[in-house]
Amino acid sequence: MSRTVYVNGSYVPEEEAMVSVFDRGFLFADGIYEVTAVLDGKICEWDGHVGRLERSLKEIGMEMPMSADELLAVHREMVKRNNMEEGAIYLQVTRGAYDRDFLMPKQVKQTVVLFTQAKKLTGPKKGLRVISMPDIRWGRRDIKTVQLLAASMVKSEAYKQGKDDAWMVEDGFVTEGSSNNTYIVTKEGKIVTRNLSNSILPGITRKSVLRIADEMKMEIEERPFTIEEAQNAAEAFMTAATSFVTPVIEVDGVALGDGTPGPVSKRLGEVYIEESVKASI
C-alpha cells in the first residue's frame, strides 16, 4: 500500500504526487525543509520545528505557507492517513514554480509538500564511527535549506570508507556532522559543543539535550573543538531530530574510551526520549 503524500493542499497517493519542473526548489534549491519525529503516533518537538521553519523562511525572504496551527493539523492528518506510530514527517516549502531566472520572483504561489517515513527511531544504539572531511558548504548553515549536496557527498564518502558518518571541519574545527550537531565529553565529564552561529544549524534536539544536561547538573562549554580533541575525549555523540542522541565511538580510526557508547550519551539519550514522548502532541 502506497503512502499518502500532501502536495499543495491535496492528499494524494505517492505515485500521483507531482510538482512542476519549473519549481525553484528543483532548479535553485530555493526552499526550506523540516523533519519532525513521530513517537507513539504523536509529533515531537513541534514548537521548536515550526519556529525554526518560520525563521528559515524569513531569512530567505519567504512567508509561512499557512498558520502554525494549520500546519500542525496537516502533520496530524499525515500521521493518521499513513497509520504511522513511529518515524518521521518531512516538510518542504519552496518559493514555487516560475520560469528559470536567478532573480527571485514576487507573488508566486509556494509549493508545500509533506511525506512520511515509517521507521524505528528508538532502541539501543551501538555507536557510530566517523571520519573528518572539509566543510565545503555555503556560509549560512543556520538556515535549513534544501541544498544538501555537500552533506550527501560527505556521508556517501564515509560509507565508501566503511564508516557511518562524517564530521565536517572548517579552519581546523569541527562544525557539524552530515545531518547532525556534534559533541564531545572530556575526561573530566564536561560536554563541549560548538556555539551557535551562521556556521551550524540551530538544532531543535540540540537545544533540548543541552537543557536536559544543564538540569542534570552536567557542565557544558559551547565552543569549537578539533578532531584531535575529539580523539582524546572520553566519549562523543551527535544529535538530530530523528536519531535523537547517538553515541560516537570512533573518530578518524581512533576509538573513544573502550570503543563502546559512553554513559553520558546513553543517559542523555534515555532522558531525551522519555521527555519527548511525554511532551509529544
C-alpha positions as CSV (number, residue, x, y, z in Angstrom):
1,M,0.0,0.0,0.0
2,S,1.5,3.4,-1.0
3,R,1.9,6.3,1.3
4,T,-0.4,9.3,1.2
5,V,1.5,12.5,0.4
6,Y,0.5,16.1,0.8
7,V,1.0,18.4,-2.2
8,N,-0.3,21.9,-2.2
9,G,-3.5,21.3,-0.3
10,S,-4.3,17.8,-1.5
11,Y,-3.7,14.4,0.0
12,V,-2.7,12.0,-2.8
13,P,-1.1,8.6,-3.3
14,E,2.6,8.9,-3.6
15,E,2.5,7.7,-7.2
16,E,0.4,10.7,-8.1
17,A,2.4,13.3,-6.1
18,M,3.9,15.8,-8.6
19,V,5.4,19.3,-8.7
20,S,6.3,21.5,-11.6
21,V,9.7,21.1,-13.4
22,F,9.9,24.8,-13.0
23,D,9.7,24.7,-9.2
24,R,12.5,26.7,-7.7
25,G,13.2,24.1,-5.2
26,F,14.2,21.8,-8.1
27,L,16.0,24.5,-10.1
28,F,17.7,26.6,-7.4
29,A,17.3,24.7,-4.1
30,D,15.2,27.7,-3.2
31,G,13.3,26.2,-0.3
32,I,13.3,25.2,3.3
33,Y,12.6,21.9,5.0
34,E,12.0,20.4,8.4
35,V,11.9,16.8,9.6
36,T,9.8,16.0,12.7
37,A,9.9,12.8,14.6
38,V,6.8,10.8,15.4
39,L,6.7,8.6,18.5
40,D,3.6,6.6,19.6
41,G,1.7,8.3,16.8
42,K,2.4,11.8,18.2
43,I,4.6,14.6,16.9
44,C,7.7,15.5,18.8
45,E,9.3,19.0,19.4
46,W,6.6,20.7,17.3
47,D,7.1,24.2,18.7
48,G,10.8,24.1,18.0
49,H,10.4,22.8,14.5
50,V,7.7,25.2,13.4
51,G,9.6,28.1,15.0
52,R,12.7,27.3,13.1
53,L,10.8,26.8,9.9
54,E,9.4,30.3,10.2
55,R,12.8,31.8,10.9
56,S,14.5,29.9,8.0
57,L,11.7,31.1,5.6
58,K,12.1,34.7,6.8
59,E,15.9,34.5,6.3
60,I,15.4,33.8,2.5
61,G,12.5,36.2,2.1
62,M,9.5,33.9,2.3
63,E,6.4,33.8,4.4
64,M,4.9,30.8,6.2
65,P,2.6,29.0,3.8
66,M,-0.1,28.7,6.4
67,S,-0.5,29.2,10.1
68,A,1.3,27.1,12.7
69,D,-2.0,25.5,13.8
70,E,-3.0,24.7,10.2
71,L,0.4,23.2,9.6
72,L,0.1,21.1,12.7
73,A,-3.3,19.8,11.5
74,V,-1.7,18.7,8.2
75,H,1.1,16.9,10.1
76,R,-1.5,15.1,12.3
77,E,-3.6,14.2,9.2
78,M,-0.5,12.7,7.6
79,V,0.1,10.5,10.7
80,K,-3.5,9.4,10.6
81,R,-3.7,8.7,6.9
82,N,-0.4,6.7,6.9
83,N,-1.2,4.8,10.2
84,M,2.2,5.8,11.5
85,E,3.3,5.0,15.0
86,E,7.0,5.8,14.8
87,G,9.0,7.5,12.1
88,A,9.4,11.0,10.6
89,I,7.5,13.6,8.7
90,Y,9.4,15.5,6.0
91,L,8.1,19.0,5.2
92,Q,9.4,21.1,2.3
93,V,8.3,24.7,1.4
94,T,9.7,26.2,-1.8
95,R,9.3,29.6,-3.4
96,G,7.1,28.0,-6.1
97,A,7.1,27.4,-9.8
98,Y,8.4,30.2,-12.1
99,D,10.3,30.3,-15.4
100,R,14.0,29.9,-14.7
101,D,15.5,33.2,-13.5
102,F,18.2,34.0,-10.9
103,L,16.1,36.9,-9.7
104,M,13.7,35.7,-7.0
105,P,10.1,36.2,-8.3
106,K,7.4,38.0,-6.3
107,Q,3.9,36.9,-5.6
108,V,4.4,33.3,-6.7
109,K,2.3,30.5,-5.0
110,Q,4.6,28.5,-2.7
111,T,5.0,24.7,-3.1
112,V,4.2,22.8,0.1
113,V,5.0,19.1,0.2
114,L,4.9,16.6,3.1
115,F,5.6,12.9,3.2
116,T,6.1,10.3,6.0
117,Q,8.8,7.7,6.6
118,A,7.8,4.9,8.9
119,K,10.9,3.6,10.7
120,K,12.2,2.6,14.1
121,L,13.7,5.5,15.9
122,T,14.1,4.1,19.4
123,G,16.1,1.2,20.8
124,P,19.7,0.5,21.7
125,K,22.4,2.3,19.7
126,K,25.8,0.6,19.0
127,G,27.6,3.9,18.3
128,L,28.9,5.4,15.1
129,R,32.3,5.5,13.5
130,V,33.0,8.9,11.8
131,I,35.6,10.3,9.5
132,S,36.6,14.0,9.1
133,M,36.2,15.9,5.9
134,P,36.5,19.6,4.8
135,D,33.3,21.6,5.2
136,I,32.5,22.8,1.7
137,R,29.0,24.1,2.4
138,W,27.8,27.7,1.9
139,G,28.1,30.3,4.7
140,R,24.5,30.3,6.0
141,R,24.2,26.8,7.6
142,D,21.9,28.3,10.2
143,I,19.2,28.3,7.5
144,K,17.7,24.9,6.9
145,T,17.6,25.0,3.2
146,V,17.1,22.0,0.8
147,Q,20.6,22.4,-0.7
148,L,22.1,19.3,0.8
149,L,24.5,18.1,-1.9
150,A,27.7,18.7,0.2
151,A,26.2,16.8,3.2
152,S,25.2,14.0,0.9
153,M,28.7,13.8,-0.6
154,V,30.5,13.6,2.8
155,K,28.0,11.0,4.1
156,S,28.5,8.9,1.0
157,E,32.2,9.1,1.2
158,A,32.1,7.9,4.8
159,Y,30.0,4.9,3.7
160,K,32.5,4.3,0.9
161,Q,35.3,4.1,3.5
162,G,33.2,1.7,5.6
163,K,32.2,4.2,8.3
164,D,28.9,5.6,9.4
165,D,29.1,9.4,9.0
166,A,31.5,12.4,8.6
167,W,32.3,15.3,10.7
168,M,32.9,18.4,8.7
169,V,35.9,20.6,9.6
170,E,36.5,24.3,8.8
171,D,39.5,26.3,9.9
172,G,40.7,23.4,11.9
173,F,37.5,23.0,14.0
174,V,34.5,20.6,13.7
175,T,31.3,22.3,12.5
176,E,28.7,19.5,12.2
177,G,28.1,16.0,11.1
178,S,26.4,15.4,7.7
179,S,22.9,15.9,9.3
180,N,23.5,16.4,13.0
181,N,25.1,18.5,15.7
182,T,28.3,17.2,17.3
183,Y,29.6,16.9,20.9
184,I,32.5,15.6,22.9
185,V,32.7,14.7,26.5
186,T,36.0,15.4,28.1
187,K,37.7,13.1,30.5
188,E,36.6,15.5,33.3
189,G,33.0,15.0,32.2
190,K,32.4,18.3,30.5
191,I,30.2,18.4,27.4
192,V,31.7,20.5,24.7
193,T,29.7,21.5,21.6
194,R,30.1,24.3,19.0
195,N,28.4,27.5,19.8
196,L,25.5,28.8,17.7
197,S,26.4,31.0,14.7
198,N,25.9,31.0,10.9
199,S,28.3,28.1,10.8
200,I,25.9,25.5,12.2
201,L,22.2,24.7,12.2
202,P,20.4,25.6,15.5
203,G,19.3,22.0,16.2
204,I,16.0,21.6,18.0
205,T,17.2,18.4,19.6
206,R,20.5,20.2,20.5
207,K,18.6,22.8,22.4
208,S,16.6,20.2,24.4
209,V,19.6,18.0,25.1
210,L,21.6,20.9,26.4
211,R,18.7,21.9,28.6
212,I,18.4,18.3,29.9
213,A,22.2,18.2,30.6
214,D,22.0,21.5,32.5
215,E,19.1,20.2,34.6
216,M,21.2,17.1,35.3
217,K,24.0,19.5,36.6
218,M,26.4,18.5,33.8
219,E,29.0,21.1,32.9
220,I,28.6,22.5,29.3
221,E,31.0,24.5,27.3
222,E,29.8,25.9,23.9
223,R,32.9,26.4,21.7
224,P,34.5,24.9,18.7
225,F,36.6,21.7,19.2
226,T,39.2,20.0,17.0
227,I,39.4,16.4,15.7
228,E,42.4,15.9,18.0
229,E,40.3,16.9,21.0
230,A,37.6,14.5,19.9
231,Q,40.1,11.7,19.6
232,N,41.3,12.4,23.2
233,A,37.8,12.7,24.6
234,A,36.2,10.2,26.9
235,E,33.2,9.9,24.6
236,A,31.3,11.8,21.9
237,F,27.8,11.9,20.4
238,M,25.6,13.6,17.9
239,T,22.0,14.8,18.0
240,A,19.3,15.1,15.3
241,A,15.5,15.2,15.1
242,T,15.1,11.5,14.2
243,S,18.2,9.9,15.6
244,F,17.9,11.8,19.0
245,V,21.2,11.2,20.9
246,T,23.6,8.9,19.0
247,P,26.9,7.9,20.5
248,V,30.1,8.2,18.5
249,I,32.7,5.5,19.3
250,E,35.4,6.2,16.7
251,V,36.9,9.4,15.1
252,D,39.2,9.0,12.1
253,G,40.2,5.5,13.2
254,V,40.7,6.3,16.8
255,A,38.4,4.5,19.3
256,L,37.0,6.7,22.1
257,G,37.1,5.2,25.6
258,D,36.7,1.5,25.4
259,G,35.1,1.7,21.9
260,T,31.5,1.4,23.2
261,P,28.8,4.1,23.8
262,G,29.7,6.1,26.9
263,P,27.5,6.7,30.0
264,V,26.8,10.4,29.3
265,S,25.5,9.9,25.8
266,K,23.4,6.9,26.8
267,R,21.8,8.7,29.8
268,L,21.1,11.8,27.8
269,G,19.5,9.7,25.1
270,E,17.3,7.9,27.6
271,V,16.1,11.0,29.3
272,Y,15.5,12.8,25.9
273,I,13.3,10.1,24.6
274,E,11.3,9.9,27.9
275,E,10.7,13.7,27.8
276,S,9.9,13.7,24.1
277,V,7.2,11.1,24.5
278,K,5.7,12.9,27.4
279,A,5.7,16.3,25.5
280,S,4.6,15.0,22.1
281,I,1.3,16.2,20.7
